[in-house]
């Protein structure tokens, strides 16, 4: 059966990664969460106090970063390692979330991440989610999906997730972080978040995860067989 590339982009906290992971598992494809790469780079920068305004420091830091995805047999997830340390949980913390959009708007960081993403995709059979996958990383992807949901729904979903780790976090804080990231992601100079002209729009505000998965699985199967 022919293998395709599926590019999934959209706003923060739309459930892109969960959907992409489930879709990849149904198709027996590799799942890559490109946001995890930007988050792991941000974690490295935070830990090492890298100043984004110092180009030489950024360049040097990037040469010290090794990113790889490992399969966790226990939960069936693909998880990210930063220099051989599994940081899948750490990168979801608020200190990373509040800095990641700034780090992701740096041109050297993007070049570094995009080159690795394109390398992972050469054999196809991949579902990758992010912000610029259909526009920049894989402009020739056979299936592109742009995911959206209304802001209230996204805040509720992300708050439910974050409160487990930080019981103090308020809806307002979550909303501010989401809006700030959406703004930076869609207004940066390089590869801003955009719906590719040939992407299918998926608004999942009123869809259950099962309904959503059925819909995208239908699109994918049609492309694979088409
Ligand atoms: O999908 P996420 O929330 O884990 O992504 C974290 C940040 O990384 C997000 O604010 C924007 C950035 N990002 C990006 O610029 N390009 C991508 N392909 C993926 C994520």
py3Dmol code that shows the C-alpha trace and the ligand (Angstrom):
import py3Dmol

protein = """\
ATOM      1  CA  UNK A   1       0.000   0.000   0.000  1.00  0.00           C
ATOM      2  CA  UNK A   2       1.353   3.440  -0.851  1.00  0.00           C
ATOM      3  CA  UNK A   3       2.609   5.511   2.063  1.00  0.00           C
ATOM      4  CA  UNK A   4       1.800   9.187   2.343  1.00  0.00           C
ATOM      5  CA  UNK A   5       2.757  12.173   4.474  1.00  0.00           C
ATOM      6  CA  UNK A   6       0.014  13.637   6.649  1.00  0.00           C
ATOM      7  CA  UNK A   7       0.631  17.207   7.838  1.00  0.00           C
ATOM      8  CA  UNK A   8      -1.492  18.489  10.718  1.00  0.00           C
ATOM      9  CA  UNK A   9      -1.307  22.145  11.709  1.00  0.00           C
ATOM     10  CA  UNK A  10      -3.451  24.405  13.836  1.00  0.00           C
ATOM     11  CA  UNK A  11      -3.861  26.566  16.917  1.00  0.00           C
ATOM     12  CA  UNK A  12      -2.447  25.691  20.330  1.00  0.00           C
ATOM     13  CA  UNK A  13      -4.435  23.201  22.415  1.00  0.00           C
ATOM     14  CA  UNK A  14      -6.718  21.980  19.653  1.00  0.00           C
ATOM     15  CA  UNK A  15      -5.900  18.383  20.395  1.00  0.00           C
ATOM     16  CA  UNK A  16      -3.739  18.075  17.273  1.00  0.00           C
ATOM     17  CA  UNK A  17      -1.164  15.803  18.853  1.00  0.00           C
ATOM     18  CA  UNK A  18      -3.684  13.414  20.370  1.00  0.00           C
ATOM     19  CA  UNK A  19      -5.485  13.158  17.048  1.00  0.00           C
ATOM     20  CA  UNK A  20      -2.235  12.786  15.092  1.00  0.00           C
ATOM     21  CA  UNK A  21      -1.025  10.065  17.464  1.00  0.00           C
ATOM     22  CA  UNK A  22      -4.275   8.093  17.136  1.00  0.00           C
ATOM     23  CA  UNK A  23      -4.311   8.490  13.371  1.00  0.00           C
ATOM     24  CA  UNK A  24      -0.697   7.288  13.095  1.00  0.00           C
ATOM     25  CA  UNK A  25      -1.464   4.299  15.282  1.00  0.00           C
ATOM     26  CA  UNK A  26      -4.504   3.308  13.135  1.00  0.00           C
ATOM     27  CA  UNK A  27      -2.445   3.584   9.946  1.00  0.00           C
ATOM     28  CA  UNK A  28       0.686   2.035  11.434  1.00  0.00           C
ATOM     29  CA  UNK A  29       2.534   5.252  10.632  1.00  0.00           C
ATOM     30  CA  UNK A  30       5.245   7.097  12.576  1.00  0.00           C
ATOM     31  CA  UNK A  31       3.916   9.975  14.678  1.00  0.00           C
ATOM     32  CA  UNK A  32       6.069  13.062  15.179  1.00  0.00           C
ATOM     33  CA  UNK A  33       5.050  15.912  17.468  1.00  0.00           C
ATOM     34  CA  UNK A  34       7.132  18.746  16.020  1.00  0.00           C
ATOM     35  CA  UNK A  35       6.101  21.039  18.895  1.00  0.00           C
ATOM     36  CA  UNK A  36       7.921  18.664  21.249  1.00  0.00           C
ATOM     37  CA  UNK A  37      11.122  19.458  19.346  1.00  0.00           C
ATOM     38  CA  UNK A  38      10.701  23.210  19.878  1.00  0.00           C
ATOM     39  CA  UNK A  39       9.818  22.554  23.519  1.00  0.00           C
ATOM     40  CA  UNK A  40      12.913  20.379  24.084  1.00  0.00           C
ATOM     41  CA  UNK A  41      15.112  23.058  22.490  1.00  0.00           C
ATOM     42  CA  UNK A  42      13.458  25.620  24.799  1.00  0.00           C
ATOM     43  CA  UNK A  43      14.179  23.418  27.816  1.00  0.00           C
ATOM     44  CA  UNK A  44      17.838  23.251  26.804  1.00  0.00           C
ATOM     45  CA  UNK A  45      17.964  27.042  26.316  1.00  0.00           C
ATOM     46  CA  UNK A  46      16.268  27.636  29.710  1.00  0.00           C
ATOM     47  CA  UNK A  47      18.621  25.289  31.512  1.00  0.00           C
ATOM     48  CA  UNK A  48      21.691  26.843  29.940  1.00  0.00           C
ATOM     49  CA  UNK A  49      20.540  30.459  30.045  1.00  0.00           C
ATOM     50  CA  UNK A  50      20.866  30.941  26.285  1.00  0.00           C
ATOM     51  CA  UNK A  51      20.159  34.507  25.188  1.00  0.00           C
ATOM     52  CA  UNK A  52      18.242  34.511  21.891  1.00  0.00           C
ATOM     53  CA  UNK A  53      19.784  37.862  20.961  1.00  0.00           C
ATOM     54  CA  UNK A  54      23.284  36.348  20.938  1.00  0.00           C
ATOM     55  CA  UNK A  55      23.483  34.586  17.589  1.00  0.00           C
ATOM     56  CA  UNK A  56      26.796  32.859  18.280  1.00  0.00           C
ATOM     57  CA  UNK A  57      25.480  31.442  21.563  1.00  0.00           C
ATOM     58  CA  UNK A  58      22.343  30.163  19.822  1.00  0.00           C
ATOM     59  CA  UNK A  59      24.428  28.555  17.045  1.00  0.00           C
ATOM     60  CA  UNK A  60      26.730  26.897  19.572  1.00  0.00           C
ATOM     61  CA  UNK A  61      23.834  25.695  21.723  1.00  0.00           C
ATOM     62  CA  UNK A  62      22.168  24.057  18.704  1.00  0.00           C
ATOM     63  CA  UNK A  63      25.338  22.040  18.010  1.00  0.00           C
ATOM     64  CA  UNK A  64      25.021  20.655  21.550  1.00  0.00           C
ATOM     65  CA  UNK A  65      21.458  19.443  21.130  1.00  0.00           C
ATOM     66  CA  UNK A  66      20.592  15.921  20.111  1.00  0.00           C
ATOM     67  CA  UNK A  67      16.894  15.169  19.687  1.00  0.00           C
ATOM     68  CA  UNK A  68      15.419  11.753  19.132  1.00  0.00           C
ATOM     69  CA  UNK A  69      12.052  10.105  19.493  1.00  0.00           C
ATOM     70  CA  UNK A  70      11.749   6.813  21.369  1.00  0.00           C
ATOM     71  CA  UNK A  71       8.794   4.464  21.531  1.00  0.00           C
ATOM     72  CA  UNK A  72       7.434   3.873  25.045  1.00  0.00           C
ATOM     73  CA  UNK A  73       6.146   0.279  25.155  1.00  0.00           C
ATOM     74  CA  UNK A  74       4.170   0.925  28.345  1.00  0.00           C
ATOM     75  CA  UNK A  75       1.877   3.641  26.994  1.00  0.00           C
ATOM     76  CA  UNK A  76       2.371   3.209  23.239  1.00  0.00           C
ATOM     77  CA  UNK A  77       3.544   6.813  22.826  1.00  0.00           C
ATOM     78  CA  UNK A  78       6.463   8.254  20.913  1.00  0.00           C
ATOM     79  CA  UNK A  79       8.417  10.369  23.402  1.00  0.00           C
ATOM     80  CA  UNK A  80      11.161  12.920  22.930  1.00  0.00           C
ATOM     81  CA  UNK A  81      14.691  12.652  24.314  1.00  0.00           C
ATOM     82  CA  UNK A  82      17.007  15.621  24.708  1.00  0.00           C
ATOM     83  CA  UNK A  83      20.607  14.451  24.747  1.00  0.00           C
ATOM     84  CA  UNK A  84      19.415  10.941  25.682  1.00  0.00           C
ATOM     85  CA  UNK A  85      17.234  12.156  28.586  1.00  0.00           C
ATOM     86  CA  UNK A  86      13.519  11.482  28.207  1.00  0.00           C
ATOM     87  CA  UNK A  87      11.991  14.964  28.655  1.00  0.00           C
ATOM     88  CA  UNK A  88       8.463  14.219  27.428  1.00  0.00           C
ATOM     89  CA  UNK A  89       6.921  15.258  30.783  1.00  0.00           C
ATOM     90  CA  UNK A  90       9.272  18.149  31.601  1.00  0.00           C
ATOM     91  CA  UNK A  91       8.619  19.940  28.311  1.00  0.00           C
ATOM     92  CA  UNK A  92       4.901  20.258  29.143  1.00  0.00           C
ATOM     93  CA  UNK A  93       5.654  22.497  32.162  1.00  0.00           C
ATOM     94  CA  UNK A  94       4.607  26.117  32.239  1.00  0.00           C
ATOM     95  CA  UNK A  95       8.170  27.523  32.211  1.00  0.00           C
ATOM     96  CA  UNK A  96       8.728  25.877  28.830  1.00  0.00           C
ATOM     97  CA  UNK A  97       5.228  26.759  27.544  1.00  0.00           C
ATOM     98  CA  UNK A  98       5.716  30.429  28.343  1.00  0.00           C
ATOM     99  CA  UNK A  99       9.027  30.657  26.437  1.00  0.00           C
ATOM    100  CA  UNK A 100       8.576  28.239  23.548  1.00  0.00           C
ATOM    101  CA  UNK A 101       6.919  30.574  21.029  1.00  0.00           C
ATOM    102  CA  UNK A 102       9.775  33.056  21.396  1.00  0.00           C
ATOM    103  CA  UNK A 103      12.367  30.314  20.889  1.00  0.00           C
ATOM    104  CA  UNK A 104      10.393  28.887  17.961  1.00  0.00           C
ATOM    105  CA  UNK A 105      10.427  32.231  16.179  1.00  0.00           C
ATOM    106  CA  UNK A 106      14.238  32.252  15.997  1.00  0.00           C
ATOM    107  CA  UNK A 107      15.425  31.558  12.439  1.00  0.00           C
ATOM    108  CA  UNK A 108      18.386  29.369  13.477  1.00  0.00           C
ATOM    109  CA  UNK A 109      16.169  27.272  15.714  1.00  0.00           C
ATOM    110  CA  UNK A 110      13.640  26.813  12.909  1.00  0.00           C
ATOM    111  CA  UNK A 111      16.306  25.839  10.370  1.00  0.00           C
ATOM    112  CA  UNK A 112      17.656  23.274  12.823  1.00  0.00           C
ATOM    113  CA  UNK A 113      14.226  21.776  13.593  1.00  0.00           C
ATOM    114  CA  UNK A 114      12.867  21.819  10.020  1.00  0.00           C
ATOM    115  CA  UNK A 115      15.957  20.025   8.641  1.00  0.00           C
ATOM    116  CA  UNK A 116      15.478  17.222  11.159  1.00  0.00           C
ATOM    117  CA  UNK A 117      11.739  16.996  10.495  1.00  0.00           C
ATOM    118  CA  UNK A 118      12.290  16.716   6.738  1.00  0.00           C
ATOM    119  CA  UNK A 119      14.864  13.970   7.294  1.00  0.00           C
ATOM    120  CA  UNK A 120      12.418  11.969   9.416  1.00  0.00           C
ATOM    121  CA  UNK A 121       9.836  12.239   6.620  1.00  0.00           C
ATOM    122  CA  UNK A 122      11.894  10.960   3.680  1.00  0.00           C
ATOM    123  CA  UNK A 123      10.434   7.451   3.817  1.00  0.00           C
ATOM    124  CA  UNK A 124       6.863   8.782   4.179  1.00  0.00           C
ATOM    125  CA  UNK A 125       4.369   6.815   6.311  1.00  0.00           C
ATOM    126  CA  UNK A 126       4.371   9.679   8.781  1.00  0.00           C
ATOM    127  CA  UNK A 127       1.887  11.893  10.605  1.00  0.00           C
ATOM    128  CA  UNK A 128       3.492  15.116  11.823  1.00  0.00           C
ATOM    129  CA  UNK A 129       1.727  17.854  13.715  1.00  0.00           C
ATOM    130  CA  UNK A 130       2.797  21.451  14.313  1.00  0.00           C
ATOM    131  CA  UNK A 131       2.300  24.937  12.922  1.00  0.00           C
ATOM    132  CA  UNK A 132       4.180  24.956   9.601  1.00  0.00           C
ATOM    133  CA  UNK A 133       4.132  21.330   8.534  1.00  0.00           C
ATOM    134  CA  UNK A 134       1.831  21.770   5.526  1.00  0.00           C
ATOM    135  CA  UNK A 135       3.292  25.135   4.536  1.00  0.00           C
ATOM    136  CA  UNK A 136       7.056  24.741   5.090  1.00  0.00           C
ATOM    137  CA  UNK A 137       8.197  21.323   6.264  1.00  0.00           C
ATOM    138  CA  UNK A 138       6.194  19.207   3.798  1.00  0.00           C
ATOM    139  CA  UNK A 139       4.604  21.540   1.243  1.00  0.00           C
ATOM    140  CA  UNK A 140       3.954  18.474  -0.957  1.00  0.00           C
ATOM    141  CA  UNK A 141       2.279  16.396   1.759  1.00  0.00           C
ATOM    142  CA  UNK A 142      -0.489  14.291   0.252  1.00  0.00           C
ATOM    143  CA  UNK A 143      -2.907  15.168   3.075  1.00  0.00           C
ATOM    144  CA  UNK A 144      -2.926  18.449   4.992  1.00  0.00           C
ATOM    145  CA  UNK A 145      -5.300  19.163   7.847  1.00  0.00           C
ATOM    146  CA  UNK A 146      -5.712  22.491   9.645  1.00  0.00           C
ATOM    147  CA  UNK A 147      -7.306  22.106  13.075  1.00  0.00           C
ATOM    148  CA  UNK A 148      -9.216  24.764  14.931  1.00  0.00           C
ATOM    149  CA  UNK A 149     -11.611  25.043  17.895  1.00  0.00           C
ATOM    150  CA  UNK A 150     -13.073  28.030  19.704  1.00  0.00           C
ATOM    151  CA  UNK A 151     -10.850  29.662  22.344  1.00  0.00           C
ATOM    152  CA  UNK A 152     -13.135  28.817  25.317  1.00  0.00           C
ATOM    153  CA  UNK A 153     -13.062  25.140  24.431  1.00  0.00           C
ATOM    154  CA  UNK A 154      -9.291  25.188  24.047  1.00  0.00           C
ATOM    155  CA  UNK A 155      -8.783  26.952  27.400  1.00  0.00           C
ATOM    156  CA  UNK A 156     -11.020  24.429  29.166  1.00  0.00           C
ATOM    157  CA  UNK A 157      -9.169  21.494  27.617  1.00  0.00           C
ATOM    158  CA  UNK A 158      -5.696  22.825  28.443  1.00  0.00           C
ATOM    159  CA  UNK A 159      -6.716  23.918  31.982  1.00  0.00           C
ATOM    160  CA  UNK A 160      -7.972  20.404  32.717  1.00  0.00           C
ATOM    161  CA  UNK A 161      -4.570  19.069  31.690  1.00  0.00           C
ATOM    162  CA  UNK A 162      -2.395  21.626  33.506  1.00  0.00           C
ATOM    163  CA  UNK A 163      -4.310  21.644  36.790  1.00  0.00           C
ATOM    164  CA  UNK A 164      -3.211  18.065  37.429  1.00  0.00           C
ATOM    165  CA  UNK A 165       0.372  19.306  37.714  1.00  0.00           C
ATOM    166  CA  UNK A 166      -0.317  22.777  39.077  1.00  0.00           C
ATOM    167  CA  UNK A 167      -3.539  23.037  41.132  1.00  0.00           C
ATOM    168  CA  UNK A 168      -3.041  26.826  41.469  1.00  0.00           C
ATOM    169  CA  UNK A 169      -3.295  27.580  37.759  1.00  0.00           C
ATOM    170  CA  UNK A 170      -6.290  29.699  36.757  1.00  0.00           C
ATOM    171  CA  UNK A 171      -8.372  29.767  33.576  1.00  0.00           C
ATOM    172  CA  UNK A 172      -7.195  33.348  32.991  1.00  0.00           C
ATOM    173  CA  UNK A 173      -3.533  32.336  33.079  1.00  0.00           C
ATOM    174  CA  UNK A 174      -4.157  29.500  30.650  1.00  0.00           C
ATOM    175  CA  UNK A 175      -6.129  31.771  28.318  1.00  0.00           C
ATOM    176  CA  UNK A 176      -3.414  34.431  28.387  1.00  0.00           C
ATOM    177  CA  UNK A 177      -0.732  31.866  27.549  1.00  0.00           C
ATOM    178  CA  UNK A 178      -2.783  30.384  24.688  1.00  0.00           C
ATOM    179  CA  UNK A 179      -3.609  33.770  23.209  1.00  0.00           C
ATOM    180  CA  UNK A 180      -0.016  34.961  23.501  1.00  0.00           C
ATOM    181  CA  UNK A 181       1.261  31.825  21.770  1.00  0.00           C
ATOM    182  CA  UNK A 182      -1.386  32.006  19.044  1.00  0.00           C
ATOM    183  CA  UNK A 183      -0.434  35.618  18.431  1.00  0.00           C
ATOM    184  CA  UNK A 184       3.311  34.951  18.281  1.00  0.00           C
ATOM    185  CA  UNK A 185       2.924  31.773  16.218  1.00  0.00           C
ATOM    186  CA  UNK A 186       0.767  33.487  13.607  1.00  0.00           C
ATOM    187  CA  UNK A 187       2.632  36.816  13.488  1.00  0.00           C
ATOM    188  CA  UNK A 188       6.258  35.767  13.405  1.00  0.00           C
ATOM    189  CA  UNK A 189       8.326  36.542  10.285  1.00  0.00           C
ATOM    190  CA  UNK A 190       9.423  32.991   9.495  1.00  0.00           C
ATOM    191  CA  UNK A 191       6.874  30.275   8.707  1.00  0.00           C
ATOM    192  CA  UNK A 192       3.974  31.825  10.602  1.00  0.00           C
ATOM    193  CA  UNK A 193       1.005  29.622  11.439  1.00  0.00           C
ATOM    194  CA  UNK A 194      -1.235  29.624   8.354  1.00  0.00           C
ATOM    195  CA  UNK A 195      -3.742  27.273   6.839  1.00  0.00           C
ATOM    196  CA  UNK A 196      -2.141  25.943   3.636  1.00  0.00           C
ATOM    197  CA  UNK A 197      -4.314  26.660   0.592  1.00  0.00           C
ATOM    198  CA  UNK A 198      -4.788  22.929   0.015  1.00  0.00           C
ATOM    199  CA  UNK A 199      -5.414  21.981   3.670  1.00  0.00           C
ATOM    200  CA  UNK A 200      -8.726  20.598   4.870  1.00  0.00           C
ATOM    201  CA  UNK A 201     -10.209  22.631   7.722  1.00  0.00           C
ATOM    202  CA  UNK A 202     -11.255  20.680  10.805  1.00  0.00           C
ATOM    203  CA  UNK A 203     -13.166  22.558  13.532  1.00  0.00           C
ATOM    204  CA  UNK A 204     -13.406  20.143  16.436  1.00  0.00           C
ATOM    205  CA  UNK A 205     -15.240  22.400  18.929  1.00  0.00           C
ATOM    206  CA  UNK A 206     -18.282  20.154  18.850  1.00  0.00           C
ATOM    207  CA  UNK A 207     -16.726  16.860  17.842  1.00  0.00           C
ATOM    208  CA  UNK A 208     -15.959  13.968  20.163  1.00  0.00           C
ATOM    209  CA  UNK A 209     -12.459  12.516  19.787  1.00  0.00           C
ATOM    210  CA  UNK A 210     -14.015   9.423  18.187  1.00  0.00           C
ATOM    211  CA  UNK A 211     -15.982  11.443  15.614  1.00  0.00           C
ATOM    212  CA  UNK A 212     -12.887  13.454  14.806  1.00  0.00           C
ATOM    213  CA  UNK A 213     -10.730  10.369  14.375  1.00  0.00           C
ATOM    214  CA  UNK A 214     -13.304   8.738  12.077  1.00  0.00           C
ATOM    215  CA  UNK A 215     -13.379  11.856   9.923  1.00  0.00           C
ATOM    216  CA  UNK A 216      -9.609  12.158   9.487  1.00  0.00           C
ATOM    217  CA  UNK A 217      -9.193   8.422   9.048  1.00  0.00           C
ATOM    218  CA  UNK A 218     -11.682   8.652   6.174  1.00  0.00           C
ATOM    219  CA  UNK A 219      -9.676  11.467   4.552  1.00  0.00           C
ATOM    220  CA  UNK A 220      -6.418   9.558   4.991  1.00  0.00           C
ATOM    221  CA  UNK A 221      -7.778   6.300   3.608  1.00  0.00           C
ATOM    222  CA  UNK A 222      -9.170   8.104   0.569  1.00  0.00           C
ATOM    223  CA  UNK A 223      -5.752   9.662  -0.130  1.00  0.00           C
ATOM    224  CA  UNK A 224      -3.877   6.401   0.420  1.00  0.00           C
ATOM    225  CA  UNK A 225      -6.173   4.516  -1.936  1.00  0.00           C
ATOM    226  CA  UNK A 226      -6.664   7.371  -4.350  1.00  0.00           C
TER     227      UNK A 226
END
"""
ligand_1 = """\
20
LIG
O 2.230 22.085 19.593
P 2.894 22.672 20.825
O 1.981 23.538 21.653
O 3.580 21.656 21.656
O 4.026 23.636 20.240
C 4.860 24.372 21.095
C 5.273 25.664 20.423
O 6.177 25.373 19.365
C 4.156 26.501 19.833
O 3.866 27.616 20.624
C 4.668 26.938 18.493
C 5.902 26.170 18.235
N 5.830 25.325 17.046
C 6.217 25.870 15.862
O 6.532 27.052 15.802
N 6.252 25.096 14.735
C 5.889 23.819 14.799
N 5.949 23.071 13.685
C 5.462 23.243 16.005
C 5.422 24.036 17.123
"""
view = py3Dmol.view(width=600, height=400)
view.addModel(protein, "pdb")
view.setStyle({"model": 0}, {"cartoon": {"style": "trace"}})
view.addModel(ligand_1, "xyz")
view.setStyle({"model": 1}, {"stick": {}})
view.zoomTo()
view.show()
